[in-house]
Amino acid sequence: MLPRNSPAIFNIRAPHHRFMINIKKIAKRTLTMRSIWMWCLWAACVLCCAPLHAAKPAPHCLTDCSPRIGVVSAFGAEADLLVAQTRQRKTHVVNGNRFTTGILRGNRVVIVLSGVSMINSVMVTQLMLNHFRIDRLIMSGIAGGLNPQLHVGDVTIPDRWVMSMEVYWSHNAQLPSPCGKPADMSCMGLKLATGKDGLPLAPFHLPTPQGQVPTGLFVRENFVMTAKNSQNKPAGEFVFAYPVDKDMLAVASELKPRLSQCGPGFKPGQPLDPKQCVRQQPKVLVGGAGVTGSAFLANPDYRKYLFENLQANSFEMETAGLAHVAYANKVPYIAFRSLSDLAGGETFDPDVAALFSSGLAEANESAVALAFLEAWRLKYPKAATHAQLNR
């Protein structure tokens, strides 16, 4: 015998109409559950089939999703000049880094100061890509000269950037063979960089009064994963030279910016003041390699090694880090570097003092960056990064 307080559906003593009401409730719940299961099945089918016809995913941007050109400056005085000329400015602070958005020479931009060294350059560049929709990247700043034919104040626009201090430090100048064969690093997940002849680059030798001393420093390539090579090269790939974007380089090759020989405070018509002016009229050099390292280069022998083995014109501490991030994220980039000195110069050069004390360094750097932005807008008037109103 069931207790009197049992549910009516199980209570044979319940009135007939109560029995029918509960049957209807059960039927309604059953239909509801069936509808939920059918909806879930449909959603699963849509998700499974989506990749076959999916459009390009929307860019991730945590702060501002307007398409922009990212400008990363390694020199604070230059960044200030660019920000000052930017209209409709808005400041965003991310992890203490100040990003300024606005319109510069008709382009939507976001400007940030990287600070010195590759680690800061990498961090700031990836922050920019995470928080803003960056279609292209520009980096500018100061560099030491490697090419002895160049002068203080010249601006270099390399066609590729490399990291010379990513090395395998061996005990002598013979090709290392940690994996059994000479130059084979595969068992360690490493790869030596090679020259135009396909052979590993020779290690740096340090000249001494007793002769050449091998350092055993063999330059390596860098391992990188990208969205592209995850499909074509699922194991990743090694990169040594990071090429700049060919379209941006083509525009840069046609630039004719007005580079100054003297700082902004110099009055035209007066004799050149060595405290405000450099001795040679600065010029722009397009092509060749740019080198980035984690050391402040003041060694003339290493400078000569880089120039002869890598055909490099400038050395600094940030751009190849940005280039690595740009390559991994498939973002086109270019870099401009004003030469502050001959890296490792052993004598005092009054041009170096004039370059910095007069404001000439930041004036010429910003002149090249601004000339490029103006030329880019004219060359590609339909680019998504161009501001269509209130230029």
C-alpha positions as CSV (number, residue, x, y, z in Angstrom):
1,M,0.0,0.0,0.0
2,L,1.4,3.4,-1.1
3,P,1.4,6.2,1.5
4,R,-1.3,8.8,1.0
5,N,1.2,11.6,0.3
6,S,2.8,9.9,-2.7
7,P,2.8,11.9,-6.0
8,A,-0.5,11.7,-7.8
9,I,1.0,9.9,-10.8
10,F,1.9,6.9,-8.7
11,N,-1.2,7.1,-6.4
12,I,-3.9,4.8,-7.7
13,R,-6.3,6.6,-5.4
14,A,-5.7,10.0,-7.1
15,P,-8.6,11.4,-9.1
16,H,-8.6,10.8,-12.8
17,H,-8.2,14.5,-13.8
18,R,-5.1,14.8,-11.6
19,F,-3.6,11.8,-13.3
20,M,-4.2,13.4,-16.8
21,I,-2.7,16.7,-15.7
22,N,0.6,15.0,-14.7
23,I,0.7,13.0,-17.9
24,K,0.5,16.3,-19.8
25,K,3.3,17.8,-17.7
26,I,5.6,14.8,-18.4
27,A,4.8,15.0,-22.1
28,K,5.6,18.7,-22.2
29,R,8.9,18.1,-20.3
30,T,9.8,15.3,-22.8
31,L,9.2,17.6,-25.8
32,T,11.3,20.4,-24.2
33,M,14.2,18.0,-23.5
34,R,13.9,16.7,-27.1
35,S,14.0,20.2,-28.4
36,I,17.1,21.0,-26.4
37,W,18.9,17.9,-27.7
38,M,18.0,18.7,-31.3
39,W,19.3,22.3,-30.9
40,C,22.6,21.0,-29.4
41,L,22.9,18.5,-32.3
42,W,22.4,21.3,-34.8
43,A,24.9,23.6,-33.1
44,A,27.5,20.8,-33.1
45,C,27.0,20.2,-36.8
46,V,27.4,24.0,-37.5
47,L,30.6,24.2,-35.4
48,C,32.1,21.1,-37.1
49,C,31.3,22.2,-40.6
50,A,32.3,25.9,-40.0
51,P,36.0,25.6,-41.0
52,L,35.0,24.5,-44.5
53,H,33.3,27.9,-45.2
54,A,34.5,30.1,-42.4
55,A,35.5,33.7,-43.2
56,K,38.7,35.2,-42.0
57,P,38.5,35.5,-38.2
58,A,38.2,38.9,-36.8
59,P,41.5,40.3,-35.5
60,H,42.0,40.2,-31.7
61,C,42.3,43.6,-30.2
62,L,41.8,44.1,-26.5
63,T,41.8,47.9,-26.5
64,D,41.1,49.5,-30.0
65,C,40.0,47.6,-33.1
66,S,40.5,50.4,-35.7
67,P,43.1,49.3,-38.3
68,R,46.3,51.1,-37.6
69,I,50.0,51.4,-38.5
70,G,52.0,50.6,-35.4
71,V,55.0,52.9,-34.8
72,V,57.5,51.7,-32.3
73,S,60.3,54.1,-31.5
74,A,63.5,53.2,-29.6
75,F,64.3,56.9,-29.1
76,G,62.2,58.9,-26.7
77,A,62.9,62.3,-28.2
78,E,61.7,61.1,-31.6
79,A,58.6,59.5,-30.2
80,D,57.7,62.8,-28.6
81,L,58.0,64.6,-32.0
82,L,55.8,62.0,-33.7
83,V,53.2,62.2,-30.9
84,A,53.2,66.0,-31.1
85,Q,52.2,65.9,-34.8
86,T,49.5,63.3,-34.2
87,R,45.9,64.6,-34.3
88,Q,42.9,63.3,-32.4
89,R,45.3,61.8,-29.8
90,K,44.2,59.4,-27.2
91,T,46.4,57.7,-24.6
92,H,46.2,54.1,-23.5
93,V,48.4,52.7,-20.7
94,V,49.0,49.0,-20.9
95,N,51.3,47.5,-18.2
96,G,52.8,50.9,-17.7
97,N,53.5,51.4,-21.4
98,R,52.0,54.5,-23.0
99,F,50.3,53.9,-26.4
100,T,49.1,56.9,-28.3
101,T,46.5,56.5,-31.0
102,G,45.5,59.2,-33.5
103,I,46.0,60.3,-37.1
104,L,49.5,61.0,-38.4
105,R,49.9,62.2,-42.0
106,G,46.5,60.8,-42.9
107,N,47.1,57.4,-41.4
108,R,45.6,55.9,-38.3
109,V,48.5,55.1,-36.1
110,V,49.4,54.0,-32.6
111,I,52.8,55.1,-31.3
112,V,54.8,53.6,-28.4
113,L,58.3,53.9,-27.0
114,S,60.0,50.5,-26.8
115,G,63.0,51.3,-24.5
116,V,66.4,49.8,-25.0
117,S,67.1,46.1,-25.7
118,M,65.4,43.3,-27.6
119,I,63.5,42.0,-24.6
120,N,61.7,45.4,-24.3
121,S,61.2,45.6,-28.0
122,V,59.6,42.1,-28.1
123,M,57.4,42.8,-25.1
124,V,56.1,46.1,-26.3
125,T,55.5,44.9,-29.9
126,Q,53.5,41.9,-28.8
127,L,51.5,44.1,-26.4
128,M,50.7,46.4,-29.3
129,L,49.5,43.5,-31.5
130,N,47.4,42.1,-28.7
131,H,45.7,45.4,-27.8
132,F,45.4,47.1,-31.2
133,R,44.5,46.0,-34.7
134,I,47.9,46.5,-36.4
135,D,48.1,46.1,-40.2
136,R,51.7,47.2,-40.5
137,L,54.7,48.0,-38.2
138,I,57.3,50.7,-38.4
139,M,60.3,50.9,-36.1
140,S,62.8,53.8,-35.9
141,G,65.6,54.9,-33.7
142,I,69.4,55.3,-33.5
143,A,72.0,52.8,-34.5
144,G,75.8,52.4,-34.6
145,G,77.3,52.3,-38.1
146,L,79.0,49.2,-39.4
147,N,79.8,50.4,-42.9
148,P,82.8,52.7,-42.8
149,Q,81.6,54.6,-45.8
150,L,78.6,56.0,-43.9
151,H,78.6,59.0,-41.6
152,V,77.0,60.3,-38.5
153,G,73.4,61.4,-39.3
154,D,72.9,59.1,-42.2
155,V,69.6,57.1,-42.1
156,T,69.7,53.4,-43.1
157,I,66.7,51.5,-44.3
158,P,67.8,47.8,-44.3
159,D,66.0,45.2,-46.4
160,R,66.5,42.5,-43.7
161,W,67.4,42.2,-40.1
162,V,69.4,39.5,-38.3
163,M,70.3,38.7,-34.7
164,S,74.1,38.2,-34.6
165,M,74.4,37.3,-30.9
166,E,72.1,34.2,-31.0
167,V,75.0,31.9,-30.9
168,Y,76.4,28.4,-30.2
169,W,79.5,29.0,-28.1
170,S,82.0,26.3,-28.9
171,H,85.5,25.7,-27.5
172,N,87.3,26.4,-30.8
173,A,86.8,27.5,-34.4
174,Q,86.1,24.0,-35.7
175,L,82.5,23.3,-36.8
176,P,80.8,21.9,-33.7
177,S,79.3,18.4,-33.9
178,P,77.1,17.9,-30.8
179,C,74.8,15.5,-32.7
180,G,77.5,13.5,-34.4
181,K,78.1,15.3,-37.7
182,P,79.8,18.7,-38.2
183,A,77.4,21.6,-37.9
184,D,74.5,19.3,-37.1
185,M,72.5,20.7,-34.2
186,S,69.2,18.9,-34.9
187,C,69.3,16.7,-31.8
188,M,69.3,19.9,-29.7
189,G,66.6,21.7,-31.6
190,L,69.2,24.2,-33.0
191,K,70.5,25.3,-36.4
192,L,73.6,27.2,-37.4
193,A,73.2,30.2,-39.6
194,T,74.6,30.0,-43.1
195,G,76.0,32.5,-45.6
196,K,75.3,33.0,-49.3
197,D,77.4,29.9,-50.1
198,G,75.2,27.7,-47.9
199,L,78.0,27.0,-45.4
200,P,77.8,27.9,-41.7
201,L,79.1,31.4,-41.0
202,A,82.6,31.5,-39.8
203,P,82.9,32.3,-36.1
204,F,84.3,35.6,-34.8
205,H,88.1,35.7,-34.2
206,L,89.5,38.2,-31.8
207,P,92.7,39.8,-32.9
208,T,95.5,40.0,-30.3
209,P,99.2,40.8,-30.5
210,Q,99.8,37.1,-30.5
211,G,97.5,36.5,-33.5
212,Q,93.9,35.6,-34.1
213,V,92.2,34.0,-31.1
214,P,89.0,32.0,-32.0
215,T,86.0,32.8,-29.8
216,G,84.0,29.8,-30.9
217,L,80.9,32.0,-31.3
218,F,78.9,30.4,-34.1
219,V,75.8,32.4,-35.2
220,R,72.5,30.5,-34.9
221,E,69.1,30.8,-36.6
222,N,66.0,31.4,-34.6
223,F,63.1,28.9,-34.2
224,V,59.7,30.4,-34.8
225,M,56.1,29.1,-35.0
226,T,53.5,31.1,-37.0
227,A,49.9,30.6,-38.0
228,K,51.2,30.0,-41.5
229,N,53.9,27.4,-40.8
230,S,51.6,25.5,-38.3
231,Q,49.9,24.3,-41.5
232,N,52.8,23.9,-43.9
233,K,55.5,23.2,-41.4
234,P,53.8,21.9,-38.3
235,A,57.2,21.4,-36.6
236,G,58.0,25.1,-37.0
237,E,60.9,26.7,-38.9
238,F,64.3,28.3,-38.5
239,V,64.8,32.0,-39.6
240,F,68.0,33.9,-39.7
241,A,67.3,37.0,-41.8
242,Y,63.9,38.6,-41.4
243,P,63.0,40.4,-44.6
244,V,61.2,43.7,-44.5
245,D,57.9,44.1,-46.4
246,K,58.6,44.5,-50.1
247,D,55.8,47.0,-50.7
248,M,57.0,49.2,-47.7
249,L,60.6,48.9,-48.9
250,A,59.6,50.0,-52.4
251,V,57.9,53.1,-51.1
252,A,60.9,53.8,-48.8
253,S,63.3,53.5,-51.8
254,E,61.6,56.5,-53.4
255,L,61.7,58.8,-50.4
256,K,63.5,62.1,-50.7
257,P,63.1,63.5,-47.2
258,R,64.7,66.8,-46.2
259,L,67.4,65.7,-43.8
260,S,69.1,68.5,-41.9
261,Q,72.8,68.9,-41.4
262,C,72.2,71.0,-38.3
263,G,69.9,70.9,-35.3
264,P,66.6,72.8,-35.2
265,G,68.2,75.7,-33.3
266,F,70.7,76.5,-36.0
267,K,70.0,79.6,-38.0
268,P,70.4,79.2,-41.8
269,G,73.0,81.4,-43.5
270,Q,75.4,81.2,-40.6
271,P,78.8,79.3,-40.7
272,L,78.3,75.6,-39.6
273,D,78.5,75.4,-35.8
274,P,80.3,72.1,-34.8
275,K,78.2,72.0,-31.7
276,Q,75.0,72.0,-33.7
277,C,76.0,70.6,-37.1
278,V,77.6,67.4,-38.5
279,R,80.4,67.7,-41.1
280,Q,78.7,65.7,-43.8
281,Q,75.2,66.3,-45.3
282,P,73.1,63.3,-44.0
283,K,71.7,60.9,-46.6
284,V,69.4,57.9,-46.8
285,L,70.8,54.5,-47.6
286,V,68.3,51.8,-48.6
287,G,69.3,48.1,-48.6
288,G,71.8,45.9,-46.9
289,A,71.3,44.2,-43.6
290,G,70.6,45.6,-40.2
291,V,71.9,43.8,-37.1
292,T,70.5,43.5,-33.7
293,G,72.3,42.2,-30.6
294,S,71.9,42.2,-26.8
295,A,75.3,44.1,-26.4
296,F,76.1,47.7,-26.8
297,L,78.7,47.4,-29.5
298,A,82.0,49.2,-28.9
299,N,84.4,46.7,-30.4
300,P,85.9,47.7,-33.8
301,D,86.9,44.1,-34.6
302,Y,83.4,42.7,-34.2
303,R,82.1,45.6,-36.2
304,K,84.4,44.6,-39.1
305,Y,83.3,41.0,-38.7
306,L,79.6,41.9,-39.1
307,F,80.2,44.2,-42.0
308,E,82.3,41.6,-43.9
309,N,80.2,38.5,-43.1
310,L,76.7,39.9,-43.1
311,Q,77.0,42.9,-45.4
312,A,75.4,44.9,-42.6
313,N,75.3,48.7,-42.4
314,S,74.0,49.3,-38.8
315,F,73.9,47.7,-35.4
316,E,71.5,48.3,-32.6
317,M,69.5,46.5,-29.9
318,E,65.8,46.4,-30.8
319,T,64.7,45.9,-34.4
320,A,65.2,42.2,-35.0
321,G,63.2,41.5,-31.9
322,L,60.3,43.4,-33.4
323,A,61.0,41.6,-36.7
324,H,60.7,38.3,-35.0
325,V,57.3,39.2,-33.5
326,A,56.1,40.6,-36.8
327,Y,57.1,37.4,-38.6
328,A,55.4,35.2,-36.1
329,N,52.2,37.2,-36.3
330,K,52.4,37.8,-40.1
331,V,52.5,41.6,-39.8
332,P,54.5,43.5,-42.5
333,Y,57.2,45.7,-41.1
334,I,60.0,48.1,-42.0
335,A,62.6,50.0,-39.9
336,F,64.6,53.3,-40.2
337,R,67.8,53.9,-38.2
338,S,69.8,57.1,-37.9
339,L,73.5,56.5,-37.4
340,S,74.9,58.0,-34.2
341,D,78.5,56.9,-34.6
342,L,80.8,54.3,-36.1
343,A,80.2,51.4,-33.7
344,G,83.4,50.8,-31.8
345,G,85.0,54.1,-32.9
346,E,88.2,54.6,-31.0
347,T,88.6,58.4,-31.4
348,F,86.4,61.2,-30.3
349,D,84.0,62.3,-33.0
350,P,82.5,65.8,-32.5
351,D,79.7,64.9,-34.9
352,V,78.3,62.5,-32.2
353,A,78.0,65.2,-29.7
354,A,76.4,67.5,-32.2
355,L,73.9,64.8,-33.3
356,F,72.5,64.4,-29.8
357,S,72.9,67.8,-28.2
358,S,71.4,69.8,-31.1
359,G,68.3,67.7,-31.5
360,L,69.4,66.7,-35.0
361,A,69.1,62.9,-34.4
362,E,65.3,63.0,-33.5
363,A,64.7,65.7,-36.2
364,N,66.0,63.5,-39.0
365,E,64.5,60.3,-37.8
366,S,61.1,61.8,-37.5
367,A,61.5,63.4,-41.0
368,V,62.0,60.0,-42.5
369,A,59.2,58.4,-40.6
370,L,56.8,61.2,-41.6
371,A,57.9,61.2,-45.2
372,F,57.2,57.5,-45.4
373,L,53.7,57.8,-43.8
374,E,52.9,60.5,-46.3
375,A,54.2,58.5,-49.3
376,W,52.4,55.4,-48.1
377,R,49.1,57.2,-48.0
378,L,49.5,58.6,-51.5
379,K,50.7,55.2,-52.9
380,Y,47.9,53.2,-51.3
381,P,45.0,55.6,-50.9
382,K,42.5,52.8,-50.2
383,A,44.5,51.2,-47.4
384,A,42.4,50.4,-44.4
385,T,44.7,52.3,-42.1
386,H,44.0,55.6,-43.7
387,A,41.7,58.0,-42.0
388,Q,38.9,59.0,-44.4
389,L,37.8,62.1,-42.5
390,N,39.5,65.1,-41.0
391,R,42.9,64.5,-42.4
